[in-house]
């Protein structure tokens, strides 16, 4: 079983930046893809971004152009740098780890508990 620990969320003013981290531990033989989804209150879950073990990246439309995903394979950790944040970006951000096809389909089997991001003045 894989455990995921997210960090880096919090309160930020509009136009500000945050960097989320997701550290994977536990029964790790090989992590294929690591990524992020988000869900705002009363809304559907949205795909944000993913990165494979080889460094190939995928970005959803919701924050495209304002985010960068990366990972450090030696630390089994993924990072999501978010810039020019808007109030509409307020949501719980969840880290997901699995094979890339499952992750992109939203059917990834390993989910973190989520970290709250609030964009407000």
C-alpha positions in Angstrom: 0.0 0.0 0.0 1.2 3.5 -0.9 0.8 6.4 1.5 0.7 9.9 0.2 1.5 13.0 2.2 0.5 16.4 0.7 1.7 19.7 2.0 2.0 23.3 0.9 -1.6 24.4 0.9 -2.9 27.4 2.7 -4.3 30.9 2.3 -2.9 33.1 -0.4 -4.0 36.4 -1.9 -5.2 36.6 -5.5 -2.2 36.8 -7.8 0.0 34.9 -5.3 1.8 31.6 -5.6 1.9 28.3 -3.8 3.9 25.1 -4.2 2.3 21.9 -3.2 4.3 18.7 -2.4 3.3 15.1 -2.4 5.6 12.6 -0.8 4.9 8.9 -1.5 6.0 6.1 0.9 5.1 2.6 1.8 5.0 -0.4 -0.6 6.7 1.3 -3.5 8.2 -0.8 -6.2 7.9 1.7 -9.0 5.7 4.7 -9.2 4.6 5.4 -12.7 2.7 8.7 -12.6 2.1 11.2 -9.9 -0.5 13.9 -10.3 -3.0 16.3 -8.8 -6.8 16.7 -8.9 -8.8 19.3 -7.2 -12.3 19.6 -6.0 -14.1 22.8 -4.9 -17.1 22.8 -2.6 -20.2 21.8 -4.6 -18.2 21.1 -7.8 -17.0 18.1 -9.6 -13.4 16.9 -9.3 -11.0 18.3 -11.9 -7.8 17.1 -13.3 -4.9 19.5 -12.7 -1.7 17.9 -13.8 0.4 14.7 -13.8 4.0 13.7 -14.4 5.4 10.3 -15.3 8.5 8.6 -13.9 10.3 9.7 -17.1 9.3 13.3 -16.7 6.5 13.5 -19.3 3.9 16.0 -18.1 0.2 16.3 -18.6 -1.8 19.4 -17.8 -5.5 19.9 -17.5 -7.3 22.9 -18.9 -8.2 24.3 -15.5 -4.9 25.9 -14.6 -2.9 25.6 -17.8 -0.2 28.2 -18.2 -0.1 29.0 -14.6 1.2 25.8 -13.1 4.3 23.5 -13.4 4.4 20.0 -12.2 7.7 18.2 -11.5 9.0 15.3 -9.5 12.1 14.1 -7.7 12.2 10.3 -8.2 14.9 9.9 -5.6 12.5 11.2 -3.0 9.3 9.8 -4.5 8.0 13.3 -4.3 6.0 15.4 -6.8 5.6 19.2 -6.8 3.0 21.5 -8.2 4.0 25.1 -8.6 1.0 27.3 -8.9 1.2 31.0 -9.9 -1.2 33.8 -10.5 -3.7 32.2 -8.3 -7.4 33.2 -8.5 -10.3 32.9 -6.1 -11.7 30.2 -8.5 -8.6 28.1 -7.7 -9.8 27.6 -4.1 -10.3 23.9 -3.6 -9.0 20.8 -1.9 -6.0 19.5 -4.0 -5.5 15.8 -4.0 -2.3 13.9 -4.9 -2.8 10.7 -6.9 -0.3 8.0 -7.7 -0.8 5.1 -10.2 -0.2 4.0 -13.8 -0.6 7.0 -16.0 -3.7 5.8 -17.8 -5.6 5.2 -14.6 -4.4 8.5 -13.2 -5.6 10.5 -16.2 -8.9 8.7 -16.2 -9.5 9.6 -12.6 -9.4 6.0 -11.5 -6.1 6.1 -9.7 -5.9 3.7 -6.8 -3.8 5.8 -4.4 -5.1 9.1 -3.2 -3.9 11.5 -0.5 -6.1 13.1 2.0 -5.9 16.5 0.2 -4.6 19.9 1.1 -6.8 23.0 1.2 -5.9 25.9 -1.0 -7.8 29.1 -0.4 -7.3 32.2 -2.6 -8.8 35.2 -1.0 -8.0 38.8 -0.1 
